[in-house]
Amino acid sequence: MRRAALAVLCAALLAGCGGSPGDILGLGISGGPQRETVHMHMEENGRASCNTKPLHQMSSATLLDARNIIRDAQPFTKSGANFGKPTPGQRNFQLRTPDGTVNWTEAAVGVPPVLSRAEELALQMERALC
């Protein structure tokens, strides 16, 4: 009886394994000269992709940067902040996290330093993935 109960418990625990690690952030870039819109996302395990391309493993340093940006941008994502107005001539950025979304325009007045770091991460990921 105990073995049967233990087997059922083990089977139930194993059934929960193997799920998707989940996204920790999404980054979007649009606008600018000759730019098509790109949407990138990174999973908890450090794998990331651009648009519908396959997932690729990013470096642990890039994953750490992403986690720090998520933490530091939390006041802006939670409030749904916007910095600047989207324009076709300038690049427009979007950071999506489980807490919410923040949008900003390249060189907009008053953009917090964390969003400059997110912009840098977005351009780095675009080069690596798109």
C-alpha positions as CSV (number, residue, x, y, z in Angstrom):
1,M,0.0,0.0,0.0
2,R,2.8,2.4,0.9
3,R,4.6,1.7,-2.3
4,A,1.5,2.3,-4.4
5,A,1.0,5.7,-2.6
6,L,4.6,6.6,-3.1
7,A,4.4,5.7,-6.8
8,V,1.3,7.9,-7.2
9,L,3.0,10.8,-5.4
10,C,6.2,10.5,-7.6
11,A,4.0,10.4,-10.7
12,A,2.2,13.5,-9.6
13,L,5.4,15.4,-8.9
14,L,6.9,14.3,-12.3
15,A,3.8,15.4,-14.1
16,G,4.6,19.0,-13.1
17,C,8.1,18.9,-14.7
18,G,9.0,19.9,-18.2
19,G,6.8,23.0,-18.5
20,S,7.9,26.2,-20.2
21,P,10.3,28.4,-18.1
22,G,8.3,31.5,-18.9
23,D,9.2,34.9,-20.3
24,I,10.9,37.4,-18.0
25,L,10.9,40.3,-20.5
26,G,9.9,41.4,-23.9
27,L,11.5,44.1,-25.9
28,G,10.2,45.8,-29.0
29,I,11.8,48.2,-31.5
30,S,9.9,50.1,-34.1
31,G,10.3,53.3,-36.3
32,G,13.5,54.8,-37.3
33,P,15.0,54.9,-40.9
34,Q,14.2,51.8,-42.9
35,R,13.3,49.8,-39.7
36,E,10.8,47.0,-39.5
37,T,9.2,46.3,-36.1
38,V,11.0,43.6,-34.1
39,H,9.7,41.8,-31.0
40,M,12.1,39.9,-28.8
41,H,11.6,38.0,-25.7
42,M,13.8,36.3,-23.1
43,E,12.9,33.3,-21.0
44,E,13.8,32.7,-17.4
45,N,16.5,30.2,-18.5
46,G,18.3,32.8,-20.7
47,R,17.0,31.6,-24.0
48,A,15.7,34.4,-26.3
49,S,14.2,34.9,-29.8
50,C,13.4,37.6,-32.3
51,N,9.9,37.6,-33.9
52,T,9.2,34.0,-34.9
53,K,12.9,32.8,-35.1
54,P,14.1,29.9,-33.0
55,L,15.3,30.3,-29.4
56,H,19.0,30.9,-28.8
57,Q,20.9,30.8,-25.5
58,M,22.1,34.2,-24.4
59,S,25.1,34.7,-22.2
60,S,24.7,34.6,-18.4
61,A,25.9,38.3,-18.4
62,T,23.0,39.2,-20.8
63,L,20.5,37.4,-18.6
64,L,21.9,39.1,-15.5
65,D,21.6,42.5,-17.3
66,A,18.0,41.7,-18.2
67,R,17.1,40.8,-14.6
68,N,18.6,44.0,-13.3
69,I,16.7,46.0,-15.8
70,I,13.5,44.3,-14.9
71,R,14.1,45.1,-11.2
72,D,15.2,48.7,-11.8
73,A,12.4,49.5,-14.3
74,Q,9.6,48.2,-12.1
75,P,8.2,51.6,-11.0
76,F,7.9,52.5,-14.7
77,T,6.4,49.2,-15.9
78,K,3.9,49.0,-13.1
79,S,2.6,52.5,-13.8
80,G,2.6,52.0,-17.6
81,A,4.8,55.0,-18.2
82,N,5.5,56.6,-21.6
83,F,8.4,58.9,-22.4
84,G,8.1,60.8,-25.7
85,K,5.7,60.3,-28.5
86,P,6.2,57.5,-31.1
87,T,7.5,59.0,-34.3
88,P,8.4,57.2,-37.6
89,G,11.8,59.0,-37.8
90,Q,13.0,57.9,-34.4
91,R,13.3,54.5,-32.9
92,N,10.5,53.6,-30.4
93,F,11.1,51.1,-27.7
94,Q,8.9,49.0,-25.5
95,L,9.8,47.0,-22.4
96,R,7.3,44.3,-21.3
97,T,7.7,42.5,-18.0
98,P,5.3,40.5,-15.8
99,D,4.7,43.8,-13.9
100,G,3.6,45.8,-17.0
101,T,4.8,47.8,-19.9
102,V,6.8,51.0,-20.5
103,N,7.3,52.8,-23.8
104,W,9.8,55.4,-24.8
105,T,11.2,57.2,-27.9
106,E,14.9,57.4,-28.7
107,A,16.4,60.6,-27.2
108,A,13.1,61.6,-25.5
109,V,13.5,64.2,-22.7
110,G,13.3,62.7,-19.2
111,V,14.0,59.0,-20.0
112,P,15.3,57.3,-16.9
113,P,18.8,55.7,-17.1
114,V,17.3,52.2,-16.7
115,L,15.5,52.6,-20.0
116,S,18.8,53.6,-21.7
117,R,20.2,50.3,-20.4
118,A,17.1,48.5,-21.7
119,E,17.6,50.3,-25.1
120,E,21.2,49.0,-25.2
121,L,20.0,45.5,-24.3
122,A,17.3,45.6,-27.0
123,L,19.9,46.7,-29.7
124,Q,22.4,44.0,-28.5
125,M,19.7,41.3,-28.6
126,E,18.5,42.5,-32.1
127,R,22.1,42.2,-33.4
128,A,22.4,38.7,-31.9
129,L,19.0,37.3,-32.7
130,C,17.4,39.1,-35.7
